Amino acid sequence: MENVLGPCRLPYEFISKQINSDNSNSSTPDTQILSKGYCLSTKDLCSLSFLPELINAGVVCFKIEGRLKNPEYVATVTRIYRKYIDLALSNNPYIIDDKDIEELAQVFNRGNFSSGHLNNDANKELVYSKTPSHIGIYVGNISNLKPNKGHVFFNLTNCISLGDTVQFEKESTKYTISELMVKEKNIPTANKGQLVEIGRMKGNLHIGDKIYKISSKELSNIALSSFQEEHKKIKLDATVTIKKNSPVSIEVNTINSDNYIFNDIKVRFTSEDIPVDAKSKPLDKERILSQINKTKDTIFEFKNINVVLDDNLFLPSIKCLNELRRTALEEILTTAKTRILRRTPSLSDLQDFSKSPTKNKKTNNKKISILLNILNENIDYTNLKNVDNAYIPLKYFSNKIFENTIKDICANFNTYIYLPTIIKSNYKNLLGNVIDNSINKFNIKGFVISNLSNATFISDMKEKYLDRYEFIGNYTLNIYNNYSESEWQKLGVKKLTISPELDKITIEDILKFSNLEQELIVYGNTPLMSINYCLLGKTNKCYPTCGVHCKDNKKYYLKDRLGLLFRVIPDSIQTVTTIYNSKITSILPSSFTSSSYRIDLLDESIDDINTIVTNILADKRLEGKDFTNGNLNREV
């Protein structure tokens, strides 16, 4: 991630502002910098201690992240995880060797490792904010310097060798150790506890600076040898038949193994070449075996080759054996591939919206929906004008503080419960109770569903309440072909929200050819990221002593290196933090033929909302440095 940094690996300031302040200047008293650094940069996951539990839970495949990593990293990590998977599957005691953890840390770690979200306890070590890059293994602090010679002295906390690379705390350059001395005597390797001297070092070095071993030559050599010498091949049996007055033929069959896609495959091919009587040196079995065994550059290897050869024959072109071998191996590979080929619906079933015109027509009856991401019990929403539908996040229905506010909204607008995009296991039980209580207490029109798991929720609600409630598909379903649209329609979805990730051409196709009513988001800060991490408590789960600062009368932001502010909304129920775009998406309504427009709101006042609605109905968009047209001019 060093050259292509994603948002999670960039530096930020995490700041708070008093709710009643409109001043975003971080130097004013109402604004406080809570933390600085790589606030979103998670440590690398190490799940070795959880492997037995994961295997017992039914996990049959483990994924090793290797993006932008070198081959040595992949070789080391797969070797160690293979070792402990096998150990977990055996009857031997499951004990992890510290040396293996150290080797994993040596090939790559960001501030050591984390258990991620695998542990039931709150993980306060999930993020390492000091650097987003590999830090290696700590090997000591500089105790003395000879700047003129570039010599650095330090007491070792771990072994080092010639060829290892090191990096100093305040220096970005990595140095390869080419001089290693103890008491001015050159040595190839030094061990923990020794006072060593390394040469040819320069840069921003100071006594006391920490030193890290970024790579180990010995470990790299072990990794290199593992994949340079390892040759796992698909084993084959073959029969080559060369008989007088008959075409040369080959029959090849695979030897069954754990690699099931190659099991039970048998192929047979015949050449046009016919052997002739030998005039001097007849063809022998050794020559035939030599030709057939040429599989070095393939994934195959012959274990047994049976040669059926008549006496005193000669092949005018020995190349025919090579051709038969190549053809047979290609056919086996093709057959194996068909067994894992992903099959999609035919084009007649799975069509682009642009290939399936409907009678969806432009209408002048524009409906306005508002999503109240933040519900304020002190605001009188009955003063809103020209609003048809109100979407209220589910979490507010479980809080009695908002009861009267929700009742007022239900009395004036079609009100829908906005289901969360992420529903964690601890929330599922609460979710059912809250929904049952809410539909009994409030005049609910329907639900906005936000993820695939809500499909079963629709079925359950229909079975329980028949067609009493309407269902709207949120943009997070990412529907942009009529095959997926049709499946949601069968479930009972009446309206879909168009994804803000789509470009203008795709949106136009959807609006023109969709069978369902489509709602277009024309205003709002788009959520950029939802993370299972609280920036305030610095943990992935709420805990009793966290202070519950998410309920303070403050707004929270991430400020990037360009000075842009990204709104951060924490959640004390699921510990899912939502980060919003720094700019507000504003789209000209007349650009599209949608009959329903959605406005996503955060902190806007009643006057602000009424102004936004007026502009939309007047076919105007808001412009300026704080606004964007989103992805309209970008391709998906």
N, C-alpha and C positions, 0 to 999 in steps of 0.2 A: 504493500500500500504506500510505498515511499514516493513513487512517481505519479501515481494516479490516486490521489486522496479523495475518498468519499466524504460526505458531510460528517460522518461519525469520527473521522480521523483528523478533523480540523480543530484549531484552538478557538475557544469562546470565553466570554465573561458571562457568568450567570448572575443576573441582577434582579432586584426586587424594587417595586415602586408602590408607594401608597395609593390606594384605590382612588382617592379624591384628587390626585395630582395629575395634571396633564403635561408636566414638564419631564421630558425624557433625558435631560442632561444629567449624566452620572455624577457630576460634582455637587449637585444640590442635595440638601439634607434628606429629602424624601426618597432619594434613590440610593440603594446600597448594593455594592458588589459583594455577592455572597461567596463566589469562588471564581478562580481563573484556571485556564489550562484546557486540556483535552477532555472536556466534561462528559463526552459521549463515547469515548474510546474504551471499549471493553477489553478486559484481559482475555487471553486465549483460554479456551475450555480444555480442561484435562479431566477425562471421565474414567480413568483407570480404576479408581476405587469403587465406581458404580457398575462396572461391567457385569459382575455376577447377578446383581439385581436386575439389570436391563435384560440380560439373557433369560433369566427366570420369568421376566414379564412378557417374553415372547418376541423380543427383538432378534431378527435373523440377519440383519445387515447393518454395518456401521459405516458412516460416511466420514472420511478424513478430508478436511478442508485443505486444499493445496493451491488455491488461486495465488498467482504471482510468487509462488515459492519455487525454490530450486530442486533439482532431482535428489540431492542429498537429504533435503528435508523430508521429501516423500518417502524415501527409502528408510530413513531412521524411524519415522513415526509409524509406518506400516509394519516394520520389523517388531517394534516394541508392542504395538497393539495386538499383532498376531500372537506374540508370546503370551500375553495375558488373556486373550480370548481362549486360546488353547488351555491355559491353566484353569480358567473358570469352568471350562467344559470337562475338566478332568476331576478325579477324586482327590487330588492333592490339595494341601492347605493353600489358600489364596493369600499370598504375602507379596507385597510390592517392594522391589529392590530400590533403594534411594538412588542408586546409580542410574537406573532407567529414567527416573524423574529428572535427574540432572542432565541426562543426554537429551531428553525432550526439550528442556529449558535451553540447552546449548544451541540447538538447531533453530529455535525461534520461541521467544516469549516477550510479551509486553508487560513488564512489571510482575513477572512470575505468572502462575496459573490461577484459574478460578473454577469452581464447580458449576458455574453458570446458574441455571435454574433447576438443577437436578436435586438439590437438597431442599428439604421442607422448611428449613430455617431461613431466616432473612440473610441474604448474601450482601454483606457490606464491603466485600472485596471484588465486586463485579467490574468496576471501572478503575483504570490506572490513568490519572490525569496528567502525569508528568511528560509523557512522550507517547506517540502512537506507533513507534517503531520498535524493532527488535533491540533489546538491551543486553542480551547475552547473560553471562554469569559474572558476578562480582568477584574480583580476585585480589583486591587490596586498595590501599590509599598511598598516594605519592608521599614518601618520607624524606626524599632528598632529590635534588636536580643538579645536573651539570649541563646547563643550556648550550655551552659552546660545542660540546660533543654530542648533544642530543641524548644524554644518558638519563634514565629515570630509575630511581631506587624505590623499592617497596617490599613489604612483608607479604608473602603469599597466603591467601585464604583458600586457594584452590590451585591445582597444578597447571602449569603452562609449558609449552614446548615451542621449539623453532617451527615456524610455519603457521602458528596460530595468529589470529588477528585480534587486536585490542582496540578499544576506544576509550578516550578520557572524558570525564564528566562534562567539561566545558568545551569540548572540541568535537566537531562533527566528522572530522576525517578519521577513517579507520586505518590502522597501521599493522603491517605484517611483521612479526617478530623475526628479525634476521640475525640479531645478536642477543644472546642470553648468557649471563655470567653470574657466578657466585664467587665472591672474593677475587674478582678480576680473572677468574678462570672460566673459559668458554665451556658450556655444557649444552646437551641437546634438550634436556627436560629438567624442570625444577618442580619440587613437591611442596605441598602445603606446609607453612611454617618457616620456609627458607627466606632469607633476605636476598633478593635478586636485583640484578641490574640489567636493564634492556636498553639497547642503543638505537640510534637513528630515529629518535622521536622528536617532534617539534610541534609548534603551535601554541595554543592558549593553555599552557600547563602551569599548575601551581601546587605547592606543597599542601597536602591534605585532600587534593582532588581524588575522587573515586576512579578506579580503573575496572573496565569490564572486558572479559574475553568474549568477543563477538562470534568467533568460529574456532573450532578445533580441527587441526589438520588430521589428527589420528581418527577422529570420528568421521570426518569427510572421506578419508581413505576407506574406512570400513563400509560406509554407505556406497561409495563408488564401486567397490569390489562386489557388493551384493547384487547390484543390477547389471554390472558388466559380465559377471560370471554366471548369473542365474538364467537358465534357459528352460522355461516350462513349455513343454510341447504337447500337442494333441497326438496321442499314440495311434498308429495305424497298422493294419495288416494288409498285405497285398499278394496277389498272385499274378505273375507275368507269364503269358503263354506264347511261345514262339515255336510253331510247328510247320513242317514242310507243306508247301502249297496252301497255307492258310494265312490270313492277315494277322499281324501282331496284335495282341489284346492285353488289357490290364484290368484287373478287378481289385478295388480297394474298399475296405470297410473299417469303420472306426472301432476302437476298443472302448467300451463303456467305462465312464468315470463319473466323478461328481459334476463335471462340466456337462450338464444334461443336454445342452443344445446340440452337442456333437454325438450324442448316443444314437446307436441303431441306424447309422447311415451307411449305405452300400452303393457304390457306383461301378459301372463297367463301361469301358470304351474300347473301340477297335480302330486300329490304324488302317490306312489304305496300303501301307507297305507290306510286301510279302517277301519273306526270306528266300535266298537262293542258295544253291550248292556252293560251298566254300572251295576256292581254288588253291589256297595256301593255308592261311591261319583261320580256323573256324571260330565262331563266336563262343565265348565261354561264360559261365555263370558269374564269375568275378566282374567281368566287364558290364554285365547287365545290372548287377547290384550297385556298381559304382555310379551308373547313370540314374537309377531310380532313387538312390539315397541322397541325391543333391537337393536337400530341403533346408539348407542352412538359413536362407533368408525368408523362410516361411514359419508359420506357427505349428507346422506338422513335423512328425518324426516317425519313420517306419521302425516298428519293433520286430516284425517278422515279414520276410519276403520269400515267397515260394516261387521258384523259377521252374517252369515246365519247358524244357528245351530239347528238341530233337538233335541228333548227332549231325556233325559236319554241315552246319548252316552258317550263313553270312548275311548280315543286313547291309544293303547298299547305302543306307543312310541311318547311322546310329542316332541321329537327331529325332527320329520318330519316337524313341523311348522317352526323350525329354518332353516331347509334345504330349504324349500320353500321360506322363506324370503331372504336368502342369494342368492339363484339362481335368484330370480326376480331382486334383486338390482344389481347383477353382469351383468345381461342382459341389464338393463337400462343404466348402465355405459358404457358397450361395444357399445351400439347403439349410445350414445352421442359422444363417441370418433370417431366413423366412420364419423361423420359430420364435424370434424375438421382435419381429417387425410390428410396430404399433399400427393397429388398424383403425382408421377413422371412418365415420359415416361417408357414404357416397356423396358426390357433389349434388345429386338430386335431392338429398336429405339435408346436407349441410351447405347452406348457401350464404353468400355475402348479402347484406341488406340490399345492395345495389342490383342484385339479380332477382329480387322478389318484390315487385311493385305491389302496393296496396292502395286502398282508396283514402288514405290519410290525407286530409286537405287542410289548407290554411284556414284559420278561424280568427275572427276579431274579438272573440270572447276570451280574453286573457285572464287566467287565474294566477293569483299570487300566493305562494307558500313561503313561510318563514321558519327557519331552523334556529331555535333559541339555544345555542350552545351553552350560554350562561344565562340562567334564569335568576332574575333579581326580584326578591319579594317586596322591595320598596317601589317598584315601578308599576304604574297602572297601565296594563297592556290593553285595556278597553278603549284607550284613546288612539289606538292604531286605526288607520283608515285604509280601505280598499284591500284588506288582507282576507284571503279565503281560508287558508289552512295554516295551522300552527303545529310544528313538530317539536315535542319536548323530550329531551333525553330521559331514559328510564330512571336514572339515579335520583332525579328530583321527586319522583313519585313515592320514594321510600322515606322522604324527609318531611315531617309534619309542618315545618316552617313554611313550606311552599304550598300548603293545602289550599288556602284561600286564593292564592294567585292562580293556581291551576284551575280552580273552579270558575274564576272569572274568565279565564281564557277559553275554557270549554263552553261557557255560556255565550260567547261571542264569535267563536271560530270553530271550524271543523278541526278537532284536536286529535293528533296521532301520537302514540308512544314511539319514540325514536330509540330502537334497540341498538346497543353498542356493537361496534365492529368486532371487538374481542370479548369473548365470554369465557372467563376462566372457571375452573371446576368449583372454586369456593363461592362463585357467584350464581351458579346454576340453580341451587336450591332456593336462594333468596329471590332470584328472578321470577320463578313460578309464583311464589307467594305475593310478591309485589304486584305482578300483573293481575292476579285474581282479585286482590284488594282494590286495585285501581279501577278496574272495569266495573266493580260494584259501587265504588264511591264517586267516580267521575263519568261524565258523558263523553266516552271515548269513541271516536269515529273509526279508528283503525290503527295500524302499525306500519312503521318503516323498518323493513328488515335489512340487515347489513352484512350478513355472511351466509355461507352455504348451510351451516348447521341450522339456520332458521327455517329451512325447508320442512324439517320435522315439526317445528313449532307451528307452522301454518297448518299442517295436517292435523295436529292435535287440537288447535283452536277451531278448525272447521268441524271436526268430529264433536267437539264440545258445544260449540255455539252456532253451528251451521254457517250461514252467510251473513251473520250479524256484523262482522267487521271487514273493513277493506285492508288490502295489503299493498304497500308500495315498495318496490325494489330500490334500495339505495344504490348510489353510483359505485360503491365498493364491491358490488357483484360483478362489475366490469363486463357488462353484456354488450357485445357489438356484432353478433350474428343472429339470424333468426332461428337457428337450431336451439341455442341456449334460451332465447326469448320464449320460444314455444314451450320449453320444459317448465319455465316459471309460470307461464300463462296457464298451463294445465293444473298447476298447484293452486292457482287462484289469485295470482298477482295481477292487479288491474293497471298499474302505472309503473314505469321505470324511470329512474333518474340517470341522465347521461353522464358518463365519467368525464371529469375535467381533464383527464389525461389525453383525451382524443383530440385530433386535429379537426379543422373546419370541414374538410371534405367528408370525413367519416361521419361527423355529426349530421351533416346535410343528408347523407344516405340513410342514416337511422331515422331521422325525422320524416323523410319522404316515403320510406318503404316499410316502416315498422307496423306491426299489427296492434300494438298496444299504445296507449297514450304515453308520451314521453315528457318528462319534466327537465328543464334546462337550468342549471345553476348560473345565474347572470351576475351575482354579486357575492363576495365573501372572501375571507382568508382561508385558503385551502389547507387542510391538514397535510403536512409533509411527512410526518413520521409518528408512529405510535410505538412506544417502548415500554417494556416491562421493567421500569426502573424509575425511582423517584429521585430527582435531582436535589430535593431538599433533604431527605433522609439519607441519601446516598446508599440506597438499598433497593432490592427487587421485591421486598415485602414490607408492609407496615409492621412496626414493632412498638411495644408499649411506651418506650422512652423517646420516641422520635420527635416529640414536641408538637406534632400535628400542625406544622406551619402552613400546610396546604389550605387550612381553614382561616388563616390570618387575613386581615383586610388589606391584601396586597395583590399586585399583579406581578407575574414573573416573566422574564425574557432571557433569551440567549442572544448575546451581542457578538456578531462575528467580526473578523478582522477588517471588514469594509465598513463597519459601524451600523450595519443593518440589525434591526431588532426582530427576533422571532418569538412570538407569544408562546408561552409554556403554560399548559393547564394540567396540574397534577390531579390525581384521583385517589382518594383515601379508601375507596371500596375495593378496587382491583389492583391498585398500584400500577396503573397504566397511564403513562404521561403522554399527552398529545402536544406535538410541536407544530405550530402553524406558520404558513408563509409570511414573510415580512411585508409583502405587498398584497393588496386587495385585488382579486380578480373582478373585473367589470366588463361585461360583454354587451354590445349593442343588440337589443332584443330583435330588431327587424332583420338581423343577419340570418335569422333562422325562423322556421315556421311553427315552432312549438306553441302549444295552446296553454302551457303551464310553465311559470317561471319560479325559480326558488331563490331565496335570499338567505345566505348563511351569516348569522350574526354572532358577535362576541360582546363588545362593550357599547354598541351604538345605543343612543338615547331614543326615546319615542319620537322626538322631532327628527333625529337622523333617519330613523326607519321610514317615517312618513315621506321624507324628502327622497329617499332611495326609491320607494314605491312609486312616487309621482314621476320621477325620472324614467323609470322602467315603462310605465304606462304611456309616457310621452315619447317613448322610443329614444331615450338618451342614455349615454354611458358616462360614468365619471372618469375624468382624465387627470393626469398629473403624475408627479414622481412617485406617489404612493400607490399607483394603480397599474395593473397589467391586464393584458387580454389572455393570459394563461398560455395554453398550448395550441391555440387556434392555428398558428402559422408553422407549427412543427409537425413532423411526421411521427406517427406512433412507432 
